[in-house]
Amino acid sequence: MATSSDASSSTLSSTSFTEFNTKVQAAALNATRSAAGLPADISFHRSIDPELAEDLDAFSSQVLSLTNNLLALVATADPSQSSRRKGKAKLQNQDDVVDDFHSLVVDSMDQLLERTDICLDEFLGRTKAPLVAINYDAPGLRKTAKKNPTQRGQLEPGVQHASHLAKPQLAFKHSVINTDEPWYPALSHKFNAQVPLGHIYRDSDAEVIVNHPYRYEITHIAYPPRMFVAADPIPPTPFESTSATWVATPDALEAMLDALRQAPEIAIDLEHNSYRSYAGIVCLMQISTRSQDWIVDTLALRAELATGGLNEVFTDPSVVKVLHGAESDIVWLQQDFNLYIVNLFDTFHASKLLDFPRHGLANLLEMYCDFVPDKRYQLADWRIRPLPEDMLQYARSDTHFLLFIYDNLRNALLDRAVSSRSPSPAPPSSTPPAQALIRQALARSEETALRTYEKEAGGWDSLARKWNKGALVAAAETPRGTETLQRAVYRCVHAWRDAVARADDESTRYVLPNHYLFQLAERPPADMAALLQMFQSVPPVVRRRAKELLEAIRACLQRYVAKAPEAVPVAPAVEKDAEMEVDTVVVAVEVPATAGLWSLAPDTPARAAGKSALFGGTLAPKAPVAALAATTSALFGAKSMAPSKLASRFQEVVARIHSALVIVPSMPVTVPGPDSAQGQAGEPAHGMQVEVPYVPAAQRTTKIAEVVDDSIVVVGQARQKKRKRVKADAGGEVDGEADGDAPTPKASKKGKRTSEGEGEGADAGDSEAFDFAAVPNILDDVPNGEDMRVKKKKKQKQAKDKPFYGDFPAPPRAHSDLKSGNQSHTFK
């Protein structure tokens, strides 16, 4: 104790810390050993030794005081622990230790040690400072940013896929054209042009580009100087106290354009629907400035946006257009409205250059604005009108905070460029070092703005490669250079789906999902029932056009069979039996080129059905299909046999086969004897005793059977008792029964062979006569009611004759007595 007090009183320095740490560890080890040596029944020892009880109480008080002091020190090191323990009582007794030890002591020590590790890593240079410094104390940020809790569960089916809506494409002024013709821009006027509209130019390091009218303006832009100067981020307006302006009329669109012409920066985002349209349509456009938000109904203003003055603002190089992940948005703006963007700043590229762990817009909103959007509405059907309030708020949040995020990312790029931890390559000499990263972000944004819309052509080969269907790709061919039946059906169904999607202006996924497309190629249906059975839920378009799809598959199979050469697998055909009305699938098998047991017979016409459920009417193939025939046969002989002779030969072969078949063994036939009635009648003998018919007892007559020498009579009677041997009066020995049966001559010793089971009456020598009529028959034992009553009375009398105990019968067995349940002999 003196040593510890001296150590505590002395000043702890870096030179004495090692010695102090060693002493503390030794003291902790000794205390642990002593605690482990305490008896388990310490309460018993306390009760019999008052001095021990006083020492334990004093030591416990000291430990509790030390523990509370440590917790107070931890609270001062970690402010979160101080606020968490505020208002809670300290450890006072044993119950507090048992209940709150883990939450107060263990968790506090873990957090203290974790903070120590973090501080040591920072001191040793193992961790780096954050790349982006977020100023949470910016004026108005915490007040304007509202953190929405993440919604759980799926959207309602009516919000995710509004199947009841009328197609908005039907109300467009210009109908949608889904053809394979190349797409070209349809600009009537080029705003902010540096070269005239339609001018064909060639850069020194680029090819001739005619599909993007603003290529020269994008590649030769002069960015405003304010983009390369760090400034304090401007916080957005309060989200909960402001609202967006719904733009659905030409007048509202003009009012929005007047406000956008005065803004130095604007944020843009789009909501797209690609499930109920072949090429997809833009359903919503969100635009925000520093002080106002707009939501444009692009379904109602599709024509006005394509011919209006929105390009004047979007192509102005002095106005910064901020988007996040704009690769798809740039293409959709060109496709639907002929809108182009000059001076694009994509926040996705900025987050990539700053090495953020995640680059989604939701992550940036949570990081900078402490706002969590409801991600469920990413897959919502944005064609719904009017839009629910939750969907409007989600759409508005995509652009409301985007300019504030742009300010922070721009400052971070400028700060990172001059940092020594920047891994980016050295910028050109003409570019200041502080602008290196932001120039890279703008260069990547220029590549995104130069993207052009192109229609997708074909697609069956790329779809098969995407789904890893090697047998369906264009390079997968048979050794003979012809495509397989599976790929032929796949291309046919894919072409049908594409044609229907173009005609109805529906997506190919809505017409026929991809996995059903491959199933139809692998297992072509034979009839309508087989076609509909392949779908777990029949798509609406397939339900309306099922007959058309089935006819397309049949036509494909018919073409495949018609053009199939010799020795090529023939497609499955379906024949309709006129009598049985049953569909029969006939499949031809590929024949090897080498001649073997079977060979092709070109002179033999192919067998064809007059009418088929799969191909319709009479089949008339362009090229005859060779039938399988044999030149010779080991069964029928030569091939050139006349039909009548062949029929007789066939009957002869069938008779020979039938004669060789053995179903049951043939029955032996007995030779008729002079004294055998059965032999005279010619009845077959079975090699066993003849069955005796049943005769009622009243009609039976006693008949003694004659004993024939050298014969054995087998009687199916029960085992008889062993007979006693008695001597005969004539000097010979006879066998007799104990009950006085008639004696029979005894067999000789030479031929004597007695079995205990049969008795000696079954000797090989002599046998007594047996009367079958005198034997009782089981059919005679008819239950008699009177006999049953007599037997019952006899049993009752026997029960009364049981032994008595004095004047009382034996007591009944108790119900608690063990019977047969005590198998383990637990109870003795």
C-alpha positions in Angstrom: 0.0 0.0 0.0 2.9 2.3 0.7 4.4 1.7 -2.6 1.1 2.4 -4.4 0.6 5.6 -2.4 4.1 6.7 -3.2 3.6 6.0 -6.9 0.3 7.8 -6.9 1.8 10.8 -5.1 4.8 11.1 -7.3 4.5 12.9 -10.6 4.0 10.5 -13.6 6.3 11.2 -16.5 7.3 9.5 -19.7 10.4 8.1 -18.2 8.6 6.5 -15.2 5.5 5.4 -17.1 7.0 2.0 -17.9 7.8 1.2 -14.3 4.4 2.4 -13.2 2.6 0.3 -15.9 4.6 -2.8 -14.7 3.5 -2.3 -11.1 -0.1 -1.8 -12.0 -0.2 -5.0 -14.1 1.5 -6.9 -11.2 -1.0 -5.6 -8.7 -4.0 -6.4 -11.0 -2.6 -10.0 -11.5 -2.2 -10.5 -7.7 -5.7 -9.2 -7.1 -7.1 -11.6 -9.8 -5.3 -14.6 -8.2 -6.6 -13.7 -4.8 -10.1 -13.4 -6.0 -9.9 -16.7 -7.7 -8.8 -18.3 -4.4 -11.8 -17.2 -2.5 -14.2 -20.0 -1.5 -17.4 -20.5 -3.4 -19.5 -20.3 -0.2 -18.2 -16.9 0.8 -21.6 -16.1 2.3 -21.3 -19.0 4.8 -17.8 -17.8 5.9 -19.2 -14.3 6.4 -21.9 -15.6 8.7 -19.5 -17.4 11.0 -16.6 -14.9 11.0 -17.6 -11.3 11.8 -14.0 -10.0 11.2 -14.0 -11.4 7.7 -17.4 -9.8 7.0 -16.1 -6.4 8.1 -13.0 -6.7 5.9 -15.1 -7.7 2.9 -17.4 -4.8 3.3 -14.6 -2.4 3.6 -12.8 -3.7 0.5 -16.1 -3.7 -1.5 -16.7 0.0 -0.6 -13.2 0.8 -1.8 -13.7 -1.1 -5.1 -17.0 0.7 -5.7 -15.5 4.1 -5.0 -12.6 3.4 -7.4 -15.0 2.2 -10.1 -17.2 5.3 -9.8 -14.1 7.5 -10.0 -13.0 5.7 -13.2 -16.5 6.1 -14.7 -16.4 9.8 -13.9 -13.0 10.1 -15.7 -14.3 8.3 -18.7 -17.3 10.7 -18.9 -15.0 13.7 -19.0 -13.0 12.1 -21.8 -16.1 11.2 -23.9 -18.9 13.8 -23.8 -21.4 11.3 -25.1 -20.8 9.1 -22.1 -21.4 12.1 -19.8 -24.7 12.8 -21.4 -25.6 9.2 -21.3 -24.9 8.8 -17.6 -26.5 12.0 -16.6 -29.2 11.5 -14.0 -28.3 7.8 -13.3 -27.2 6.6 -9.8 -23.7 5.3 -9.2 -22.8 1.8 -8.2 -23.8 1.5 -4.6 -24.2 -2.2 -3.8 -23.9 -5.7 -5.1 -27.2 -5.5 -6.9 -26.1 -2.4 -8.9 -23.0 -4.3 -10.0 -24.9 -7.3 -11.1 -27.5 -5.3 -13.0 -25.5 -2.5 -14.5 -21.9 -3.8 -14.7 -21.9 -4.5 -18.4 -23.7 -1.4 -19.5 -21.8 1.1 -17.3 -18.3 -0.5 -16.8 -17.6 -2.8 -19.7 -19.1 -0.6 -22.5 -17.4 2.5 -21.0 -14.0 0.8 -20.9 -14.4 -0.5 -24.5 -15.2 3.0 -25.8 -12.3 4.4 -23.8 -9.8 1.9 -25.3 -11.2 2.4 -28.8 -10.7 6.2 -28.5 -7.2 5.5 -27.3 -6.5 3.4 -30.4 -7.8 6.1 -32.7 -5.7 8.8 -31.0 -2.6 6.6 -31.3 -3.2 5.9 -35.0 -3.6 9.6 -35.6 -0.5 10.4 -33.6 1.6 7.8 -35.5 0.2 8.9 -38.9 -1.7 5.7 -39.6 -4.9 7.5 -40.4 -5.5 10.5 -42.6 -7.7 13.5 -42.0 -11.0 13.5 -43.9 -10.8 14.7 -47.4 -13.8 16.9 -47.2 -14.5 19.2 -44.2 -18.2 19.5 -43.7 -19.2 22.7 -41.9 -22.2 21.5 -39.9 -22.4 24.9 -38.2 -23.3 26.7 -41.5 -26.1 29.2 -41.0 -29.5 27.6 -41.6 -28.2 24.1 -42.5 -29.4 22.3 -39.5 -32.7 24.2 -39.6 -33.4 23.6 -43.2 -32.2 20.0 -43.4 -34.9 17.6 -42.4 -34.0 13.9 -41.9 -36.7 11.6 -43.1 -36.7 8.2 -41.7 -36.2 5.5 -44.3 -39.5 3.9 -45.2 -39.7 0.1 -45.2 -41.7 -2.3 -47.2 -42.6 -2.3 -50.9 -44.7 0.2 -52.7 -48.3 -0.4 -53.4 -48.9 -2.2 -56.8 -50.9 0.7 -58.0 -48.0 3.1 -57.4 -45.3 0.9 -58.8 -47.2 -0.3 -61.9 -50.3 1.7 -62.7 -51.8 -0.7 -65.2 -55.2 1.1 -65.2 -53.8 4.3 -66.6 -54.5 5.2 -70.2 -51.3 5.4 -72.3 -50.2 9.1 -72.4 -48.6 8.5 -75.8 -52.0 8.5 -77.3 -52.4 12.2 -76.4 -49.1 13.4 -77.9 -49.4 15.8 -80.8 -46.8 13.9 -82.7 -47.2 10.1 -82.6 -44.2 8.0 -81.5 -42.4 6.3 -84.4 -40.7 3.1 -83.4 -38.8 2.3 -86.5 -35.2 1.3 -87.2 -34.4 4.5 -89.1 -31.4 6.4 -87.8 -32.3 9.3 -85.4 -31.1 12.8 -86.2 -31.6 16.1 -84.2 -34.6 18.2 -85.2 -33.5 21.6 -84.0 -35.3 24.5 -85.6 -33.0 27.1 -84.0 -29.6 26.8 -82.3 -29.2 29.1 -79.2 -25.8 30.3 -78.0 -24.2 29.0 -81.2 -20.5 29.4 -81.9 -20.8 27.6 -85.3 -24.1 27.7 -87.3 -26.6 24.9 -87.2 -25.8 22.1 -89.7 -22.1 23.1 -89.9 -19.9 20.0 -90.5 -16.5 20.5 -88.8 -13.4 18.4 -88.1 -11.2 18.9 -85.0 -7.6 18.0 -85.1 -8.1 15.0 -82.8 -11.7 14.0 -83.5 -13.8 12.5 -86.2 -16.6 14.3 -88.1 -19.7 14.3 -85.8 -23.0 15.3 -87.2 -25.5 14.0 -84.6 -24.5 16.4 -81.8 -25.1 20.0 -82.9 -23.4 21.5 -79.8 -20.2 19.5 -79.9 -18.1 22.5 -80.8 -19.6 24.6 -78.0 -19.0 21.9 -75.4 -15.4 21.3 -76.4 -14.5 25.0 -76.7 -16.3 26.3 -73.7 -14.9 29.2 -71.5 -16.0 28.4 -68.0 -16.9 31.2 -65.7 -14.0 32.2 -63.3 -16.3 31.9 -60.2 -16.2 28.1 -60.6 -12.5 28.0 -59.7 -12.7 30.1 -56.6 -13.6 28.7 -53.2 -16.6 30.2 -51.5 -18.8 29.5 -48.5 -21.6 27.1 -49.4 -25.0 28.7 -49.8 -27.5 26.7 -47.7 -30.8 25.8 -49.4 -34.1 27.2 -48.4 -36.0 25.3 -45.7 -37.4 22.1 -47.2 -40.5 21.8 -45.0 -41.6 25.4 -45.3 -41.3 25.8 -49.0 -43.0 24.0 -51.9 -42.3 23.3 -55.6 -44.3 25.0 -58.4 -46.1 22.6 -60.7 -45.6 23.5 -64.4 -48.2 22.0 -66.7 -49.2 24.9 -69.0 -47.3 27.0 -71.5 -47.8 30.1 -69.4 -46.2 28.5 -66.3 -43.4 27.3 -68.6 -42.7 30.8 -69.8 -42.7 32.1 -66.2 -40.2 29.5 -65.2 -37.9 30.4 -68.1 -37.9 34.0 -67.1 -36.6 33.0 -63.6 -34.1 30.6 -65.0 -32.5 33.2 -67.2 -31.5 35.2 -64.1 -29.9 32.2 -62.2 -26.1 31.6 -62.3 -26.6 27.9 -61.4 -29.5 25.5 -61.8 -30.0 21.9 -60.8 -31.8 19.5 -63.1 -33.1 15.9 -62.8 -35.5 13.7 -64.7 -38.0 10.9 -63.9 -38.3 8.3 -66.7 -40.6 5.4 -67.4 -39.3 2.5 -69.7 -41.8 -0.3 -68.8 -44.9 0.9 -70.7 -43.1 2.4 -73.8 -40.9 0.9 -76.4 -38.2 3.5 -76.3 -39.1 5.0 -72.9 -40.6 8.4 -72.1 -39.6 11.3 -69.7 -42.5 11.8 -67.3 -41.2 14.5 -65.1 -38.4 17.2 -65.0 -37.3 18.9 -61.8 -35.4 22.2 -61.9 -34.2 24.2 -58.9 -32.4 27.5 -58.3 -31.0 28.8 -55.0 -34.5 30.0 -54.0 -37.2 28.1 -55.9 -38.1 24.6 -57.2 -40.2 23.7 -60.3 -41.7 20.3 -61.3 -42.5 20.2 -65.0 -45.1 17.8 -66.4 -43.3 16.7 -69.5 -46.2 14.5 -70.6 -48.4 17.6 -70.9 -45.7 19.9 -72.3 -43.9 17.5 -74.6 -44.3 19.5 -77.7 -43.7 22.9 -76.0 -40.4 21.6 -74.5 -39.2 20.4 -77.9 -39.9 23.6 -79.7 -39.7 26.1 -76.8 -36.9 28.2 -75.4 -35.6 25.9 -72.8 -32.5 25.3 -74.9 -31.6 28.9 -74.5 -30.9 28.3 -70.8 -29.6 24.8 -71.1 -26.9 25.8 -73.7 -25.9 29.0 -72.0 -22.2 28.6 -71.0 -22.4 31.2 -68.3 -25.1 29.1 -66.4 -23.8 26.1 -64.6 -26.0 23.0 -65.0 -25.6 20.7 -62.0 -26.7 17.0 -62.4 -25.9 13.8 -60.7 -25.2 10.7 -62.9 -26.3 12.5 -66.0 -25.4 9.9 -68.6 -29.0 8.7 -69.0 -30.5 12.2 -68.5 -28.4 13.7 -71.4 -29.7 11.0 -73.8 -33.4 11.3 -72.7 -33.3 15.1 -73.1 -32.2 14.6 -76.7 -34.6 11.7 -77.4 -37.8 13.4 -76.3 -37.2 17.2 -76.4 -34.1 17.9 -78.5 -32.5 19.6 -75.5 -28.8 19.8 -75.0 -26.6 20.9 -72.1 -23.5 23.1 -72.2 -21.4 23.7 -69.0 -22.4 20.5 -67.2 -21.0 19.8 -63.7 -21.8 16.1 -62.8 -21.5 15.6 -59.0 -21.0 11.9 -59.6 -17.6 12.5 -61.3 -16.6 14.9 -58.4 -17.3 12.2 -55.8 -15.3 9.7 -57.8 -12.3 12.1 -57.9 -12.6 12.7 -54.1 -12.5 8.9 -53.5 -15.8 8.7 -51.6 -16.8 5.2 -50.5 -20.2 5.6 -52.1 -21.3 7.8 -55.0 -25.1 7.8 -55.1 -27.1 10.9 -54.7 -28.8 9.5 -51.6 -25.3 9.2 -49.9 -24.4 12.8 -50.8 -27.8 14.0 -49.4 -27.2 12.2 -46.2 -23.5 13.3 -46.0 -23.9 17.0 -46.6 -27.5 17.7 -45.8 -28.5 15.1 -43.3 -31.5 14.2 -45.5 -32.5 10.6 -46.2 -34.9 10.3 -49.2 -37.3 7.5 -49.6 -35.6 5.2 -52.2 -38.7 3.2 -52.8 -40.0 5.8 -55.3 -37.1 5.2 -57.6 -39.1 2.4 -59.2 -42.5 4.2 -59.0 -44.7 4.7 -62.1 -44.2 8.4 -62.8 -47.0 8.5 -65.3 -49.6 8.8 -62.5 -51.6 12.0 -62.5 -52.1 13.7 -60.2 -48.9 12.7 -58.4 -49.2 11.7 -54.7 -47.6 14.2 -52.2 -44.9 11.7 -51.2 -43.8 11.3 -54.8 -43.7 15.1 -55.3 -41.6 15.5 -52.2 -39.2 12.8 -53.4 -38.9 14.3 -56.8 -38.3 17.7 -55.4 -35.6 16.5 -53.0 -33.4 15.4 -55.9 -32.7 19.0 -57.0 -33.5 21.1 -53.9 -30.2 20.3 -52.1 -28.1 19.7 -55.2 -26.7 23.2 -55.5 -25.5 23.1 -51.9 -23.8 19.8 -52.6 -22.2 21.4 -55.6 -20.7 24.1 -53.5 -19.2 21.7 -51.0 -17.8 19.4 -53.7 -16.3 22.3 -55.6 -14.5 23.6 -52.5 -13.3 20.0 -51.7 -11.9 19.7 -55.2 -10.0 23.0 -54.8 -8.7 22.0 -51.3 -7.7 18.5 -52.4 -5.7 19.8 -55.4 -3.2 21.6 -53.2 -3.0 18.8 -50.6 0.1 16.6 -50.5 -2.2 13.6 -50.3 -3.6 14.1 -53.7 -2.9 11.0 -55.9 -3.9 12.8 -59.1 -1.3 13.3 -61.9 0.4 16.6 -62.3 -1.7 19.1 -64.3 -0.4 20.8 -67.5 1.8 23.9 -67.1 -1.0 26.2 -68.4 -3.4 25.0 -65.6 -3.0 26.3 -62.1 -2.4 23.5 -59.6 -5.4 24.5 -57.5 -7.7 23.9 -60.5 -6.4 20.5 -61.4 -9.1 18.3 -59.9 -12.0 20.6 -60.8 -10.7 20.7 -64.4 -10.7 16.9 -64.4 -14.3 16.8 -63.1 -15.4 19.3 -65.8 -13.6 17.2 -68.5 -15.4 14.1 -67.5 -18.7 16.1 -67.5 -18.0 17.2 -71.0 -17.7 13.6 -72.1 -21.0 12.9 -70.6 -22.6 16.0 -72.3 -21.3 14.8 -75.7 -23.3 11.5 -75.5 -25.9 11.1 -78.3 -29.1 9.1 -78.6 -29.0 6.1 -80.9 -31.8 3.6 -81.5 -31.1 0.0 -80.6 -31.0 -2.3 -83.6 -31.5 -6.1 -83.5 -30.6 -7.2 -80.0 -31.3 -10.9 -80.2 -27.6 -11.8 -80.2 -26.6 -9.4 -77.4 -29.5 -10.5 -75.3 -28.4 -14.2 -75.6 -24.8 -13.2 -74.7 -26.1 -11.2 -71.7 -28.0 -14.2 -70.4 -25.0 -16.5 -71.1 -26.9 -18.6 -73.7 -24.0 -19.9 -75.7 -26.2 -22.1 -78.0 -28.2 -19.0 -79.2 -25.5 -16.5 -80.1 -24.6 -15.8 -83.7 -21.2 -17.6 -83.6 -22.7 -20.8 -82.3 -23.3 -23.0 -85.4 -23.6 -26.7 -86.0 -20.6 -28.5 -87.7 -22.6 -28.4 -91.0 -23.1 -24.7 -90.8 -26.8 -24.7 -90.2 -28.5 -23.2 -87.1 -30.2 -25.4 -84.6 -33.9 -25.6 -84.0 -33.6 -23.9 -80.6 -31.9 -20.9 -82.1 -34.4 -20.7 -84.9 -37.3 -20.6 -82.5 -35.5 -18.1 -80.3 -34.9 -15.7 -83.2 -38.5 -16.1 -84.4 -40.0 -15.4 -81.0 -37.6 -12.5 -80.4 -38.6 -11.0 -83.7 -42.3 -11.4 -82.9 -41.8 -9.8 -79.5 -39.9 -6.8 -81.0 -42.6 -6.3 -83.7 -45.4 -6.3 -81.2 -43.6 -4.0 -78.8 -43.0 -1.5 -81.6 -46.7 -1.7 -82.9 -48.2 -1.3 -79.4 -45.5 1.1 -78.1 -44.7 -1.3 -75.1 -41.4 -2.4 -73.7 -40.2 -5.8 -74.8 -40.1 -6.8 -71.1 -43.8 -6.0 -70.8 -44.8 -7.9 -73.9 -42.8 -11.1 -73.0 -40.3 -11.3 -70.2 -36.8 -12.5 -71.2 -36.9 -15.8 -69.2 -40.1 -16.8 -70.9 -38.5 -16.1 -74.3 -35.7 -18.6 -73.6 -38.2 -21.2 -72.3 -40.2 -21.0 -75.5 -37.0 -21.5 -77.5 -36.0 -24.6 -75.4 -39.4 -26.2 -75.4 -41.6 -25.1 -78.4 -45.2 -25.6 -77.5 -47.3 -27.9 -79.6 -50.8 -26.4 -79.0 -52.5 -23.5 -77.2 -52.8 -25.4 -73.9 -49.0 -26.1 -73.9 -48.3 -22.5 -74.7 -50.4 -21.0 -71.9 -49.1 -23.7 -69.4 -45.6 -22.3 -69.7 -46.5 -19.1 -68.0 -47.0 -18.8 -64.3 -49.0 -15.6 -64.9 -49.8 -15.0 -68.6 -48.7 -11.5 -69.7 -51.5 -9.3 -70.9 -50.1 -8.9 -74.4 -49.6 -12.7 -74.8 -53.1 -13.3 -73.5 -54.5 -11.1 -76.4 -52.1 -12.4 -79.0 -51.6 -16.0 -78.0 -52.9 -17.4 -81.3 -50.6 -15.1 -83.2 -47.6 -16.2 -81.2 -48.4 -19.9 -81.6 -48.8 -19.4 -85.4 -45.4 -17.7 -85.5 -43.8 -20.6 -83.8 -45.5 -23.2 -86.1 -44.4 -21.2 -89.1 -40.9 -21.2 -87.9 -40.9 -25.0 -87.3 -42.4 -25.5 -90.8 -39.7 -23.4 -92.4 -37.1 -25.3 -90.5 -38.4 -28.7 -91.6 -38.8 -27.5 -95.2 -35.2 -26.3 -95.6 -33.6 -29.0 -93.5 -31.1 -31.0 -95.6 -30.5 -34.7 -95.4 -28.9 -36.1 -92.2 -29.9 -33.0 -90.3 -32.2 -33.2 -87.3 -35.8 -32.5 -88.2 -38.0 -30.3 -86.1 -40.6 -32.0 -83.9 -43.9 -32.3 -85.8 -47.3 -32.9 -84.5 -49.7 -35.3 -86.3 -53.4 -35.4 -85.7 -55.0 -38.9 -85.6 -58.4 -38.7 -87.2 -59.8 -41.6 -85.3 -58.2 -41.3 -81.9 -58.2 -37.4 -81.9 -54.8 -37.5 -80.0 -51.8 -35.4 -80.8 -48.8 -37.5 -81.5 -45.3 -36.0 -81.6 -43.1 -37.5 -84.3 -39.4 -36.7 -84.0 -36.8 -37.7 -86.6 -33.4 -38.7 -85.4 -30.1 -37.6 -86.8 -28.6 -40.4 -89.0 -24.8 -40.9 -89.1 -23.0 -40.6 -92.4 -21.5 -44.1 -92.2 -23.7 -47.1 -93.2 -24.4 -49.5 -90.4 -27.3 -51.7 -89.6 -29.8 -49.1 -90.9 -29.2 -47.0 -94.0 -31.1 -44.4 -96.0 -33.5 -45.6 -98.6 -33.9 -42.7 -101.0 -36.4 -44.6 -103.1 -38.8 -44.9 -100.1 -41.2 -41.9 -99.9 -41.4 -40.1 -96.5 -44.5 -40.7 -94.4 -46.4 -37.5 -94.0 -49.7 -36.7 -92.2 -52.5 -35.4 -94.2 -53.5 -33.0 -91.5 -51.5 -31.7 -88.5 -52.5 -29.7 -85.4 -49.1 -27.9 -85.5 -48.8 -27.1 -89.3 -52.5 -26.9 -90.2 -53.4 -28.3 -93.6 -51.6 -30.7 -95.9 -47.9 -30.7 -95.6 -46.0 -30.1 -98.8 -42.3 -29.9 -98.0 -40.0 -28.3 -100.5 -37.4 -31.1 -100.2 -38.5 -34.7 -99.5 -37.3 -36.0 -96.2 -35.7 -39.4 -96.4 -37.2 -42.2 -94.5 -35.4 -44.8 -92.4 -35.4 -48.3 -94.1 -33.3 -51.4 -94.1 -32.0 -53.2 -97.2 -32.0 -56.6 -95.5 -33.5 -58.0 -92.4 -32.5 -61.0 -90.4 -36.2 -61.5 -89.3 -38.2 -61.1 -92.6 -35.6 -61.9 -95.2 -34.9 -60.0 -98.4 -36.3 -56.5 -99.0 -37.8 -57.3 -102.5 -40.6 -59.6 -101.1 -44.1 -59.4 -102.5 -46.7 -57.9 -100.1 -48.8 -61.2 -99.9 -45.7 -63.3 -99.3 -44.5 -60.7 -96.7 -47.8 -61.0 -94.9 -47.7 -64.7 -94.7 -44.0 -64.5 -93.6 -45.1 -62.1 -90.9 -47.8 -64.5 -89.6 -45.3 -67.3 -89.6 -42.8 -65.3 -87.6 -45.5 -64.2 -85.1 -46.6 -67.8 -84.6 -43.0 -68.9 -84.1 -42.5 -66.1 -81.5 -45.7 -67.1 -79.7 -44.8 -70.8 -79.6 -41.4 -69.9 -78.0 -43.1 -67.9 -75.2 -43.4 -69.7 -71.9 -46.0 -68.3 -69.6 -46.8 -71.2 -67.2 -45.3 -74.7 -67.1 -47.4 -77.3 -69.0 -49.5 -79.8 -67.0 -48.5 -83.4 -67.0 -50.9 -85.8 -68.7 -51.7 -89.1 -66.9 -51.8 -92.4 -68.7 -55.2 -94.0 -68.3 -55.2 -97.2 -66.2 -57.5 -100.1 -66.2 -58.9 -99.4 -62.7 -58.7 -95.6 -62.7 -61.9 -93.8 -63.3 -60.0 -90.6 -63.9 -57.8 -92.2 -66.3 -60.7 -93.5 -68.3 -62.2 -90.1 -68.4 -58.8 -88.7 -69.6 -58.6 -86.0 -66.9 -55.2 -84.6 -66.2 -53.4 -85.4 -63.0 -51.7 -82.7 -61.0 -49.2 -84.9 -59.3 -51.0 -84.5 -55.9 -54.0 -86.0 -54.2 -57.3 -85.3 -55.9 -59.5 -82.7 -54.3 -62.5 -84.3 -52.5 -65.8 -82.4 -52.9 -67.7 -81.4 -49.9 -70.7 -83.7 -49.0 -73.1 -82.9 -46.1 -72.9 -85.2 -43.1 -76.4 -86.6 -43.6 -75.6 -87.8 -47.2 -72.3 -89.4 -46.4 -71.8 -93.2 -46.7 -69.1 -95.2 -45.1 -66.8 -96.6 -47.7 -63.6 -98.5 -46.9 -60.9 -97.8 -49.4 -59.0 -100.8 -50.9 -55.4 -101.1 -50.0 -53.2 -101.4 -53.0 -49.8 -102.9 -52.6 -46.8 -100.6 -53.0 -48.9 -97.5 -52.6 -48.7 -94.7 -50.1 -51.8 -93.0 -48.8 -51.1 -89.4 -47.7 -53.7 -88.2 -45.3 -53.8 -84.6 -44.3 -54.6 -85.2 -40.6 -53.0 -83.8 -37.5 -50.2 -85.6 -35.8 -51.3 -88.9 -34.4 -50.2 -90.4 -31.1 -47.6 -93.1 -31.2 -49.2 -96.5 -31.4 -48.6 -99.4 -29.0 -47.3 -102.7 -30.3 -49.3 -105.8 -29.3 -48.7 -109.4 -30.3 -51.2 -111.3 -32.6 -52.6 -114.7 -31.8 -51.3 -116.2 -35.0 -47.7 -115.7 -34.0 -47.2 -112.6 -36.1 -47.0 -109.0 -34.8 -49.6 -106.4 -35.4 -49.8 -102.7 -34.5 -52.8 -101.5 -32.7 -54.0 -98.2 -31.2 -54.4 -97.9 -27.5 -58.0 -97.1 -28.0 -58.8 -100.5 -29.7 -58.5 -99.7 -33.3 -58.3 -102.5 -35.8 -54.8 -104.0 -36.0 -52.8 -103.8 -39.1 -49.9 -106.0 -40.3 -46.5 -104.7 -39.2 -44.1 -103.7 -41.9 -41.0 -105.7 -42.3 -37.7 -104.6 -40.7 -36.1 -104.2 -44.1 -38.6 -101.7 -45.4 -39.4 -100.0 -42.1 -38.8 -96.3 -42.1 -40.8 -94.5 -39.4 -41.1 -90.8 -38.9 -42.1 -89.3 -35.6 -44.1 -86.6 -37.3 -46.2 -89.1 -39.4 -46.4 -92.1 -37.0 -45.7 -95.6 -37.9 -48.9 -95.8 -39.9 -47.1 -94.2 -42.9 -44.7 -97.0 -43.4 -43.6 -97.9 -46.9 -44.9 -101.5 -46.5 -48.5 -101.7 -45.3 -51.0 -99.0 -44.6 -54.4 -99.1 -43.1 -57.5 -98.1 -45.0 -58.8 -94.6 -44.5 -62.4 -93.5 -44.7 -62.6 -89.9 -45.9 -66.3 -89.8 -45.2 -65.8 -90.5 -41.5 -63.4 -87.6 -41.0 -65.0 -84.5 -39.4 -65.2 -81.6 -41.8 -64.6 -78.0 -40.8 -67.7 -77.0 -42.6 -69.7 -79.1 -40.3 -68.8 -77.0 -37.2 -71.7 -74.7 -37.4 -72.1 -72.6 -34.1 -75.1 -73.7 -32.1 -76.7 -71.2 -29.8 -77.6 -73.9 -27.2 -74.1 -75.3 -27.1 -72.7 -71.8 -26.6 -75.0 -71.2 -23.6 -73.9 -74.6 -22.1 -70.3 -73.7 -22.5 -70.9 -70.3 -20.8 -72.6 -71.9 -17.8 -69.8 -74.4 -17.5 -67.2 -71.5 -17.4 -69.2 -69.7 -14.8 -69.3 -72.9 -12.7 -65.6 -73.3 -13.0 -65.1 -69.7 -11.9 -67.1 -70.4 -8.7 -64.9 -73.4 -8.0 -61.7 -71.2 -7.6 -60.0 -71.4 -4.2 -61.2 -69.2 -1.3 -59.4 -67.4 1.5 -61.6 -68.4 4.4 -65.1 -67.4 3.6 -64.1 -64.7 1.1 -62.8 -65.0 -2.5 -59.4 -63.6 -3.5 -59.3 -59.8 -3.3 -59.1 -57.8 -6.6 -55.8 -56.5 -7.7 -55.2 -52.9 -6.9 -55.1 -50.3 -9.7 -51.8 -48.9 -8.5 -50.0 -52.2 -8.7 -47.4 -52.4 -11.4 -48.2 -54.6 -14.3 -45.9 -54.5 -17.4 -45.0 -50.8 -17.5 -41.9 -51.0 -15.2 -39.6 -52.3 -17.9 -36.6 -50.6 -16.6 -37.1 -52.0 -13.1 -36.9 -48.6 -11.5 -39.3 -49.6 -8.7 -38.5 -52.7 -6.8 
